[in-house]
């Protein structure tokens, strides 16, 4: 019998931007959500601390 590993649903320590594929940087916790930002393209992700499947996507000017 083969053991199937359990999935790890915890928040990752590193996220890659889906637009430019560079690592996003964790900024702060805002209104109970974790804010990650890509400094090349300006994409921002707000990830809920209660449900990591709930993600809001925003764009800001790149730095």
C-alpha positions as CSV (number, residue, x, y, z in Angstrom):
1,X,0.0,0.0,0.0
2,X,1.3,3.5,-0.9
3,X,1.0,6.3,1.6
4,X,-0.4,9.5,0.1
5,X,1.0,12.7,1.7
6,X,-1.4,15.1,3.2
7,X,-1.7,18.5,1.5
8,X,-0.3,21.5,3.3
9,X,-2.9,24.3,3.2
10,X,-0.9,26.8,5.3
11,X,0.1,30.1,3.9
12,X,3.4,29.8,1.9
13,X,6.5,31.7,3.0
14,X,6.9,32.8,-0.6
15,X,4.5,33.7,-3.4
16,X,5.4,34.2,-7.1
17,X,3.6,36.9,-9.1
18,X,1.3,35.3,-11.7
19,X,2.1,38.2,-14.1
20,X,5.9,38.5,-14.1
21,X,6.8,35.3,-12.2
22,X,9.1,37.1,-9.7
23,X,8.8,36.6,-6.0
24,X,6.2,38.8,-4.3
25,X,7.1,40.5,-1.0
26,X,5.0,40.4,2.2
27,X,4.2,43.9,3.3
28,X,1.8,44.0,6.3
29,X,-1.4,42.6,7.8
30,X,-4.3,44.9,6.9
31,X,-7.9,44.4,8.1
32,X,-7.2,40.8,8.9
33,X,-5.7,40.1,5.5
34,X,-2.1,39.5,4.5
35,X,-0.8,42.0,1.9
36,X,1.7,40.7,-0.7
37,X,3.1,43.0,-3.5
38,X,5.2,42.6,-6.6
39,X,7.5,45.6,-7.0
40,X,8.1,45.0,-10.7
41,X,4.5,45.1,-12.0
42,X,2.7,46.5,-9.0
43,X,0.3,43.6,-8.5
44,X,-1.1,43.3,-4.9
45,X,-2.7,40.3,-3.3
46,X,-4.8,40.4,-0.1
47,X,-5.1,37.0,1.4
48,X,-7.6,36.4,4.2
49,X,-6.1,35.1,7.4
50,X,-9.2,33.0,8.2
51,X,-9.6,31.4,4.8
52,X,-6.5,31.3,2.6
53,X,-8.6,30.4,-0.5
54,X,-10.1,34.0,-0.4
55,X,-7.8,36.2,-2.4
56,X,-8.4,39.8,-3.6
57,X,-6.2,41.1,-6.4
58,X,-5.4,44.8,-6.9
59,X,-2.9,46.8,-9.1
60,X,-0.8,49.7,-8.0
61,X,1.9,51.6,-9.8
62,X,5.2,49.7,-9.8
63,X,8.1,51.2,-7.8
